[in-house]
């Protein structure tokens, strides 16, 4: 349980440092017969840094309960 608490704290630290995640989705723009034009559209996932602080708090609680 102690390792899990440390993992949650590190996950919260990562969420605190990196507040955006970008992924790309392929979209078909045009197609004529067998020929297709495909483009990548970026999709961003944003969260507040307070989410990372909250997750770190939960990790600290789990770490304290396991001791």
N, CA, C and O atoms as a CHARMM CRD file, in Angstrom:
* protein
*
  268
    1    1 UNK  N      0.82200  -1.18900   0.00000 PROA 1      0.00000
    2    1 UNK  CA     0.00000   0.00000   0.00000 PROA 1      0.00000
    3    1 UNK  C      0.87100   1.26100   0.00000 PROA 1      0.00000
    4    1 UNK  O      0.48000   2.30400  -0.52300 PROA 1      0.00000
    5    2 UNK  N      2.06100   1.13900   0.59900 PROA 2      0.00000
    6    2 UNK  CA     2.96400   2.27800   0.63600 PROA 2      0.00000
    7    2 UNK  C      3.43300   2.64100  -0.77500 PROA 2      0.00000
    8    2 UNK  O      3.53300   3.82200  -1.10600 PROA 2      0.00000
    9    3 UNK  N      3.72000   1.64100  -1.60500 PROA 3      0.00000
   10    3 UNK  CA     4.13800   1.89500  -2.99000 PROA 3      0.00000
   11    3 UNK  C      3.02300   2.55400  -3.79400 PROA 3      0.00000
   12    3 UNK  O      3.28400   3.40300  -4.64700 PROA 3      0.00000
   13    4 UNK  N      1.79400   2.16600  -3.52400 PROA 4      0.00000
   14    4 UNK  CA     0.64500   2.75300  -4.21500 PROA 4      0.00000
   15    4 UNK  C      0.50100   4.22800  -3.85500 PROA 4      0.00000
   16    4 UNK  O      0.20200   5.05100  -4.72000 PROA 4      0.00000
   17    5 UNK  N      0.71000   4.56300  -2.59300 PROA 5      0.00000
   18    5 UNK  CA     0.64400   5.95900  -2.15900 PROA 5      0.00000
   19    5 UNK  C      1.72200   6.80000  -2.81900 PROA 5      0.00000
   20    5 UNK  O      1.46500   7.93200  -3.22900 PROA 5      0.00000
   21    6 UNK  N      2.92200   6.25500  -2.92500 PROA 6      0.00000
   22    6 UNK  CA     4.00700   6.97500  -3.59000 PROA 6      0.00000
   23    6 UNK  C      3.70300   7.15100  -5.07300 PROA 6      0.00000
   24    6 UNK  O      3.99400   8.20200  -5.64600 PROA 6      0.00000
   25    7 UNK  N      3.12100   6.13400  -5.69700 PROA 7      0.00000
   26    7 UNK  CA     2.72800   6.23200  -7.10400 PROA 7      0.00000
   27    7 UNK  C      1.69300   7.33200  -7.31500 PROA 7      0.00000
   28    7 UNK  O      1.78000   8.09000  -8.28100 PROA 7      0.00000
   29    8 UNK  N      0.71600   7.42200  -6.41800 PROA 8      0.00000
   30    8 UNK  CA    -0.32600   8.44600  -6.54500 PROA 8      0.00000
   31    8 UNK  C      0.28400   9.84100  -6.37500 PROA 8      0.00000
   32    8 UNK  O     -0.10300  10.77200  -7.08200 PROA 8      0.00000
   33    9 UNK  N      1.22500   9.99200  -5.45300 PROA 9      0.00000
   34    9 UNK  CA     1.87700  11.29000  -5.27100 PROA 9      0.00000
   35    9 UNK  C      2.66200  11.67400  -6.52800 PROA 9      0.00000
   36    9 UNK  O      2.60600  12.82600  -6.95800 PROA 9      0.00000
   37   10 UNK  N      3.38100  10.73900  -7.11400 PROA 10     0.00000
   38   10 UNK  CA     4.11900  11.03400  -8.34200 PROA 10     0.00000
   39   10 UNK  C      3.18800  11.34200  -9.50800 PROA 10     0.00000
   40   10 UNK  O      3.49600  12.19200 -10.34300 PROA 10     0.00000
   41   11 UNK  N      2.05600  10.65500  -9.56800 PROA 11     0.00000
   42   11 UNK  CA     1.05700  10.94800 -10.59700 PROA 11     0.00000
   43   11 UNK  C      0.51400  12.36600 -10.42300 PROA 11     0.00000
   44   11 UNK  O      0.34800  13.09100 -11.40400 PROA 11     0.00000
   45   12 UNK  N      0.24000  12.76000  -9.19100 PROA 12     0.00000
   46   12 UNK  CA    -0.22200  14.12100  -8.92900 PROA 12     0.00000
   47   12 UNK  C      0.81900  15.15600  -9.29300 PROA 12     0.00000
   48   12 UNK  O      0.48100  16.22700  -9.79800 PROA 12     0.00000
   49   13 UNK  N      2.08700  14.85000  -9.04300 PROA 13     0.00000
   50   13 UNK  CA     3.15600  15.76200  -9.41800 PROA 13     0.00000
   51   13 UNK  C      3.22500  15.91700 -10.93800 PROA 13     0.00000
   52   13 UNK  O      3.43300  17.01900 -11.44500 PROA 13     0.00000
   53   14 UNK  N      3.05100  14.82400 -11.64800 PROA 14     0.00000
   54   14 UNK  CA     3.01200  14.89600 -13.10900 PROA 14     0.00000
   55   14 UNK  C      1.83600  15.71500 -13.60800 PROA 14     0.00000
   56   14 UNK  O      1.97600  16.47900 -14.56300 PROA 14     0.00000
   57   15 UNK  N      0.68000  15.56800 -12.97800 PROA 15     0.00000
   58   15 UNK  CA    -0.49400  16.35800 -13.36400 PROA 15     0.00000
   59   15 UNK  C     -0.30500  17.82900 -13.03300 PROA 15     0.00000
   60   15 UNK  O     -0.86200  18.69500 -13.70700 PROA 15     0.00000
   61   16 UNK  N      0.47100  18.11400 -12.00600 PROA 16     0.00000
   62   16 UNK  CA     0.74400  19.49500 -11.62900 PROA 16     0.00000
   63   16 UNK  C      1.69400  20.15700 -12.62500 PROA 16     0.00000
   64   16 UNK  O      1.53800  21.33700 -12.94100 PROA 16     0.00000
   65   17 UNK  N      2.66600  19.41100 -13.11700 PROA 17     0.00000
   66   17 UNK  CA     3.65900  19.97300 -14.04500 PROA 17     0.00000
   67   17 UNK  C      3.10600  20.04800 -15.46300 PROA 17     0.00000
   68   17 UNK  O      3.22900  21.07800 -16.12400 PROA 17     0.00000
   69   18 UNK  N      2.50000  18.96800 -15.92900 PROA 18     0.00000
   70   18 UNK  CA     1.97000  18.92900 -17.29400 PROA 18     0.00000
   71   18 UNK  C      0.45600  19.09200 -17.22900 PROA 18     0.00000
   72   18 UNK  O     -0.25300  18.17800 -16.81100 PROA 18     0.00000
   73   19 UNK  N     -0.04100  20.26400 -17.64700 PROA 19     0.00000
   74   19 UNK  CA    -1.47200  20.55000 -17.53400 PROA 19     0.00000
   75   19 UNK  C     -2.22300  20.38900 -18.85300 PROA 19     0.00000
   76   19 UNK  O     -3.40300  20.72900 -18.93800 PROA 19     0.00000
   77   20 UNK  N     -1.55200  19.87700 -19.87800 PROA 20     0.00000
   78   20 UNK  CA    -2.19400  19.67900 -21.17700 PROA 20     0.00000
   79   20 UNK  C     -1.69200  18.38500 -21.80000 PROA 20     0.00000
   80   20 UNK  O     -0.50900  18.05700 -21.71700 PROA 20     0.00000
   81   21 UNK  N     -2.60700  17.65800 -22.42300 PROA 21     0.00000
   82   21 UNK  CA    -2.27800  16.45100 -23.16700 PROA 21     0.00000
   83   21 UNK  C     -2.89600  16.59700 -24.55100 PROA 21     0.00000
   84   21 UNK  O     -4.08600  16.88700 -24.66900 PROA 21     0.00000
   85   22 UNK  N     -2.10700  16.40100 -25.59200 PROA 22     0.00000
   86   22 UNK  CA    -2.58800  16.54500 -26.96400 PROA 22     0.00000
   87   22 UNK  C     -2.54200  15.19700 -27.66900 PROA 22     0.00000
   88   22 UNK  O     -1.52600  14.50300 -27.64900 PROA 22     0.00000
   89   23 UNK  N     -3.66100  14.84000 -28.29200 PROA 23     0.00000
   90   23 UNK  CA    -3.70500  13.64000 -29.12300 PROA 23     0.00000
   91   23 UNK  C     -4.20700  14.04500 -30.51100 PROA 23     0.00000
   92   23 UNK  O     -4.81700  15.10100 -30.67700 PROA 23     0.00000
   93   24 UNK  N     -3.94800  13.20500 -31.48800 PROA 24     0.00000
   94   24 UNK  CA    -4.33200  13.51100 -32.85700 PROA 24     0.00000
   95   24 UNK  C     -5.31400  12.47300 -33.36000 PROA 24     0.00000
   96   24 UNK  O     -5.16300  11.27700 -33.11300 PROA 24     0.00000
   97   25 UNK  N     -6.32900  12.95600 -34.07500 PROA 25     0.00000
   98   25 UNK  CA    -7.36100  12.11400 -34.65100 PROA 25     0.00000
   99   25 UNK  C     -7.33700  12.32100 -36.15900 PROA 25     0.00000
  100   25 UNK  O     -7.24200  13.45400 -36.63000 PROA 25     0.00000
  101   26 UNK  N     -7.42200  11.23800 -36.91600 PROA 26     0.00000
  102   26 UNK  CA    -7.42400  11.34300 -38.37600 PROA 26     0.00000
  103   26 UNK  C     -8.84200  11.62400 -38.86200 PROA 26     0.00000
  104   26 UNK  O     -9.80600  10.99200 -38.42900 PROA 26     0.00000
  105   27 UNK  N     -8.94300  12.59800 -39.77900 PROA 27     0.00000
  106   27 UNK  CA   -10.23600  12.97100 -40.34300 PROA 27     0.00000
  107   27 UNK  C    -10.14200  12.92800 -41.86200 PROA 27     0.00000
  108   27 UNK  O     -9.18600  13.43100 -42.45200 PROA 27     0.00000
  109   28 UNK  N    -11.13000  12.33000 -42.47500 PROA 28     0.00000
  110   28 UNK  CA   -11.18200  12.26500 -43.93000 PROA 28     0.00000
  111   28 UNK  C    -11.69800  13.60500 -44.44600 PROA 28     0.00000
  112   28 UNK  O    -12.83200  13.99300 -44.16500 PROA 28     0.00000
  113   29 UNK  N    -10.84900  14.31400 -45.20900 PROA 29     0.00000
  114   29 UNK  CA   -11.22500  15.63000 -45.72700 PROA 29     0.00000
  115   29 UNK  C    -11.97500  15.52200 -47.04000 PROA 29     0.00000
  116   29 UNK  O    -13.00900  16.16400 -47.22600 PROA 29     0.00000
  117   30 UNK  N    -11.45500  14.70700 -47.95500 PROA 30     0.00000
  118   30 UNK  CA   -12.08600  14.56600 -49.26500 PROA 30     0.00000
  119   30 UNK  C    -11.75200  13.19000 -49.82300 PROA 30     0.00000
  120   30 UNK  O    -10.74100  12.58200 -49.47100 PROA 30     0.00000
  121   31 UNK  N    -12.60500  12.73100 -50.67600 PROA 31     0.00000
  122   31 UNK  CA   -12.35700  11.44200 -51.30200 PROA 31     0.00000
  123   31 UNK  C    -12.95900  11.39000 -52.69000 PROA 31     0.00000
  124   31 UNK  O    -14.12200  11.73700 -52.89400 PROA 31     0.00000
  125   32 UNK  N    -12.15200  10.95000 -53.64200 PROA 32     0.00000
  126   32 UNK  CA   -12.62700  10.77000 -55.00800 PROA 32     0.00000
  127   32 UNK  C    -12.24600   9.36000 -55.41300 PROA 32     0.00000
  128   32 UNK  O    -11.07200   9.06700 -55.63700 PROA 32     0.00000
  129   33 UNK  N    -13.22900   8.49600 -55.50500 PROA 33     0.00000
  130   33 UNK  CA   -12.94400   7.10600 -55.84300 PROA 33     0.00000
  131   33 UNK  C    -12.14700   6.43700 -54.73200 PROA 33     0.00000
  132   33 UNK  O    -12.55300   6.44500 -53.57000 PROA 33     0.00000
  133   34 UNK  N    -10.99200   5.85100 -55.10800 PROA 34     0.00000
  134   34 UNK  CA   -10.15500   5.20200 -54.11100 PROA 34     0.00000
  135   34 UNK  C     -9.16200   6.16400 -53.46200 PROA 34     0.00000
  136   34 UNK  O     -8.48500   5.80000 -52.50100 PROA 34     0.00000
  137   35 UNK  N     -9.07200   7.38800 -53.98100 PROA 35     0.00000
  138   35 UNK  CA    -8.13700   8.37900 -53.44600 PROA 35     0.00000
  139   35 UNK  C     -8.80500   9.15500 -52.31900 PROA 35     0.00000
  140   35 UNK  O     -9.91100   9.67100 -52.47800 PROA 35     0.00000
  141   36 UNK  N     -8.13000   9.23200 -51.19100 PROA 36     0.00000
  142   36 UNK  CA    -8.66700   9.96100 -50.04600 PROA 36     0.00000
  143   36 UNK  C     -7.62500  10.94000 -49.53000 PROA 36     0.00000
  144   36 UNK  O     -6.42400  10.68000 -49.59600 PROA 36     0.00000
  145   37 UNK  N     -8.08900  12.04800 -49.02600 PROA 37     0.00000
  146   37 UNK  CA    -7.22400  13.01300 -48.35700 PROA 37     0.00000
  147   37 UNK  C     -7.56600  12.96400 -46.87500 PROA 37     0.00000
  148   37 UNK  O     -8.70600  13.20300 -46.47600 PROA 37     0.00000
  149   38 UNK  N     -6.55900  12.65100 -46.06800 PROA 38     0.00000
  150   38 UNK  CA    -6.75700  12.50300 -44.62900 PROA 38     0.00000
  151   38 UNK  C     -5.85900  13.51300 -43.92500 PROA 38     0.00000
  152   38 UNK  O     -4.69900  13.68400 -44.29900 PROA 38     0.00000
  153   39 UNK  N     -6.39000  14.17800 -42.91300 PROA 39     0.00000
  154   39 UNK  CA    -5.58400  15.11800 -42.13600 PROA 39     0.00000
  155   39 UNK  C     -5.68700  14.79400 -40.65600 PROA 39     0.00000
  156   39 UNK  O     -6.66000  14.18900 -40.20300 PROA 39     0.00000
  157   40 UNK  N     -4.67600  15.20200 -39.91500 PROA 40     0.00000
  158   40 UNK  CA    -4.64000  14.98900 -38.47000 PROA 40     0.00000
  159   40 UNK  C     -5.19600  16.21500 -37.75900 PROA 40     0.00000
  160   40 UNK  O     -4.73100  17.33400 -37.97700 PROA 40     0.00000
  161   41 UNK  N     -6.18000  16.00000 -36.91800 PROA 41     0.00000
  162   41 UNK  CA    -6.74700  17.07900 -36.11800 PROA 41     0.00000
  163   41 UNK  C     -6.26800  16.93700 -34.67600 PROA 41     0.00000
  164   41 UNK  O     -6.42100  15.87500 -34.07300 PROA 41     0.00000
  165   42 UNK  N     -5.69000  17.99900 -34.12300 PROA 42     0.00000
  166   42 UNK  CA    -5.26000  17.90800 -32.72100 PROA 42     0.00000
  167   42 UNK  C     -6.44500  18.08000 -31.77200 PROA 42     0.00000
  168   42 UNK  O     -7.32100  18.91500 -31.99500 PROA 42     0.00000
  169   43 UNK  N     -6.45400  17.28100 -30.72100 PROA 43     0.00000
  170   43 UNK  CA    -7.43900  17.41300 -29.65400 PROA 43     0.00000
  171   43 UNK  C     -6.67600  17.59700 -28.35500 PROA 43     0.00000
  172   43 UNK  O     -5.83100  16.77100 -28.00600 PROA 43     0.00000
  173   44 UNK  N     -6.96500  18.66700 -27.64100 PROA 44     0.00000
  174   44 UNK  CA    -6.25400  18.95800 -26.41000 PROA 44     0.00000
  175   44 UNK  C     -7.14100  18.66900 -25.20600 PROA 44     0.00000
  176   44 UNK  O     -8.32900  18.99100 -25.20000 PROA 44     0.00000
  177   45 UNK  N     -6.54400  18.05900 -24.19300 PROA 45     0.00000
  178   45 UNK  CA    -7.20500  17.80700 -22.93100 PROA 45     0.00000
  179   45 UNK  C     -6.50500  18.66100 -21.87800 PROA 45     0.00000
  180   45 UNK  O     -5.32300  18.46400 -21.59500 PROA 45     0.00000
  181   46 UNK  N     -7.22800  19.59400 -21.31100 PROA 46     0.00000
  182   46 UNK  CA    -6.65900  20.51200 -20.32500 PROA 46     0.00000
  183   46 UNK  C     -7.26600  20.24700 -18.96000 PROA 46     0.00000
  184   46 UNK  O     -8.42300  19.84100 -18.85300 PROA 46     0.00000
  185   47 UNK  N     -6.48000  20.47800 -17.91500 PROA 47     0.00000
  186   47 UNK  CA    -6.97100  20.41100 -16.54200 PROA 47     0.00000
  187   47 UNK  C     -6.24700  21.46500 -15.72700 PROA 47     0.00000
  188   47 UNK  O     -5.17200  21.93100 -16.10500 PROA 47     0.00000
  189   48 UNK  N     -6.84300  21.83700 -14.61000 PROA 48     0.00000
  190   48 UNK  CA    -6.26400  22.84200 -13.74100 PROA 48     0.00000
  191   48 UNK  C     -5.15000  22.23000 -12.89600 PROA 48     0.00000
  192   48 UNK  O     -5.20100  21.04000 -12.58200 PROA 48     0.00000
  193   49 UNK  N     -4.14300  23.02400 -12.52200 PROA 49     0.00000
  194   49 UNK  CA    -3.08200  22.51200 -11.65000 PROA 49     0.00000
  195   49 UNK  C     -3.60200  22.07200 -10.28100 PROA 49     0.00000
  196   49 UNK  O     -2.95600  21.27300  -9.60100 PROA 49     0.00000
  197   50 UNK  N     -4.75000  22.58100  -9.87700 PROA 50     0.00000
  198   50 UNK  CA    -5.33300  22.17000  -8.59000 PROA 50     0.00000
  199   50 UNK  C     -5.70300  20.69100  -8.58000 PROA 50     0.00000
  200   50 UNK  O     -5.76300  20.07000  -7.51800 PROA 50     0.00000
  201   51 UNK  N     -5.95000  20.13400  -9.74700 PROA 51     0.00000
  202   51 UNK  CA    -6.23400  18.69600  -9.82600 PROA 51     0.00000
  203   51 UNK  C     -5.01100  17.90600  -9.38000 PROA 51     0.00000
  204   51 UNK  O     -5.13900  16.92600  -8.64700 PROA 51     0.00000
  205   52 UNK  N     -3.82600  18.32500  -9.81900 PROA 52     0.00000
  206   52 UNK  CA    -2.59500  17.67200  -9.40500 PROA 52     0.00000
  207   52 UNK  C     -2.35500  17.78200  -7.90800 PROA 52     0.00000
  208   52 UNK  O     -1.90000  16.82900  -7.27600 PROA 52     0.00000
  209   53 UNK  N     -2.66200  18.94600  -7.33900 PROA 53     0.00000
  210   53 UNK  CA    -2.50600  19.13300  -5.90200 PROA 53     0.00000
  211   53 UNK  C     -3.46400  18.22800  -5.13900 PROA 53     0.00000
  212   53 UNK  O     -3.09700  17.65500  -4.11300 PROA 53     0.00000
  213   54 UNK  N     -4.68600  18.09900  -5.63600 PROA 54     0.00000
  214   54 UNK  CA    -5.66600  17.21700  -4.99900 PROA 54     0.00000
  215   54 UNK  C     -5.25200  15.75800  -5.04900 PROA 54     0.00000
  216   54 UNK  O     -5.40500  15.03000  -4.06900 PROA 54     0.00000
  217   55 UNK  N     -4.72600  15.32900  -6.19000 PROA 55     0.00000
  218   55 UNK  CA    -4.27700  13.94300  -6.31600 PROA 55     0.00000
  219   55 UNK  C     -3.08700  13.68600  -5.39200 PROA 55     0.00000
  220   55 UNK  O     -2.98700  12.61500  -4.79400 PROA 55     0.00000
  221   56 UNK  N     -2.18500  14.66600  -5.27500 PROA 56     0.00000
  222   56 UNK  CA    -1.05900  14.52100  -4.35000 PROA 56     0.00000
  223   56 UNK  C     -1.55300  14.42300  -2.90600 PROA 56     0.00000
  224   56 UNK  O     -0.98300  13.68300  -2.10500 PROA 56     0.00000
  225   57 UNK  N     -2.61200  15.16800  -2.57100 PROA 57     0.00000
  226   57 UNK  CA    -3.20000  15.08200  -1.22900 PROA 57     0.00000
  227   57 UNK  C     -3.78000  13.70700  -0.94900 PROA 57     0.00000
  228   57 UNK  O     -3.62000  13.17100   0.14700 PROA 57     0.00000
  229   58 UNK  N     -4.45000  13.14100  -1.93400 PROA 58     0.00000
  230   58 UNK  CA    -4.99600  11.79200  -1.77800 PROA 58     0.00000
  231   58 UNK  C     -3.86700  10.78000  -1.59500 PROA 58     0.00000
  232   58 UNK  O     -3.97800   9.85700  -0.78800 PROA 58     0.00000
  233   59 UNK  N     -2.78400  10.95500  -2.34600 PROA 59     0.00000
  234   59 UNK  CA    -1.63700  10.07100  -2.19600 PROA 59     0.00000
  235   59 UNK  C     -1.01400  10.17600  -0.81800 PROA 59     0.00000
  236   59 UNK  O     -0.58000   9.17700  -0.24500 PROA 59     0.00000
  237   60 UNK  N     -0.97100  11.40200  -0.28300 PROA 60     0.00000
  238   60 UNK  CA    -0.43400  11.58300   1.06100 PROA 60     0.00000
  239   60 UNK  C     -1.31000  10.90900   2.11100 PROA 60     0.00000
  240   60 UNK  O     -0.80100  10.34800   3.08200 PROA 60     0.00000
  241   61 UNK  N     -2.62100  10.96400   1.91700 PROA 61     0.00000
  242   61 UNK  CA    -3.54500  10.30500   2.84600 PROA 61     0.00000
  243   61 UNK  C     -3.36600   8.78400   2.78600 PROA 61     0.00000
  244   61 UNK  O     -3.33500   8.11500   3.81800 PROA 61     0.00000
  245   62 UNK  N     -3.24900   8.25300   1.57500 PROA 62     0.00000
  246   62 UNK  CA    -3.04100   6.79600   1.42000 PROA 62     0.00000
  247   62 UNK  C     -1.70800   6.39200   2.04000 PROA 62     0.00000
  248   62 UNK  O     -1.61600   5.35100   2.68900 PROA 62     0.00000
  249   63 UNK  N     -0.68000   7.20600   1.84500 PROA 63     0.00000
  250   63 UNK  CA     0.63000   6.90800   2.40300 PROA 63     0.00000
  251   63 UNK  C      0.61900   6.96100   3.92800 PROA 63     0.00000
  252   63 UNK  O      1.27100   6.15100   4.58700 PROA 63     0.00000
  253   64 UNK  N     -0.11600   7.90700   4.47800 PROA 64     0.00000
  254   64 UNK  CA    -0.19800   8.02900   5.94300 PROA 64     0.00000
  255   64 UNK  C     -0.99700   6.88000   6.55400 PROA 64     0.00000
  256   64 UNK  O     -0.65300   6.39900   7.63300 PROA 64     0.00000
  257   65 UNK  N     -2.05300   6.43700   5.88500 PROA 65     0.00000
  258   65 UNK  CA    -2.87100   5.33200   6.40000 PROA 65     0.00000
  259   65 UNK  C     -2.12400   4.00400   6.37900 PROA 65     0.00000
  260   65 UNK  O     -2.39100   3.12500   7.19800 PROA 65     0.00000
  261   66 UNK  N     -1.17400   3.85400   5.42900 PROA 66     0.00000
  262   66 UNK  CA    -0.46000   2.58900   5.32900 PROA 66     0.00000
  263   66 UNK  C      0.65900   2.46100   6.35500 PROA 66     0.00000
  264   66 UNK  O      1.15800   1.36000   6.58800 PROA 66     0.00000
  265   67 UNK  N      1.05600   3.55800   6.96500 PROA 67     0.00000
  266   67 UNK  CA     2.15500   3.50100   7.95400 PROA 67     0.00000
  267   67 UNK  C      1.69100   3.00800   9.30300 PROA 67     0.00000
  268   67 UNK  O      2.49200   2.90600  10.23200 PROA 67     0.00000
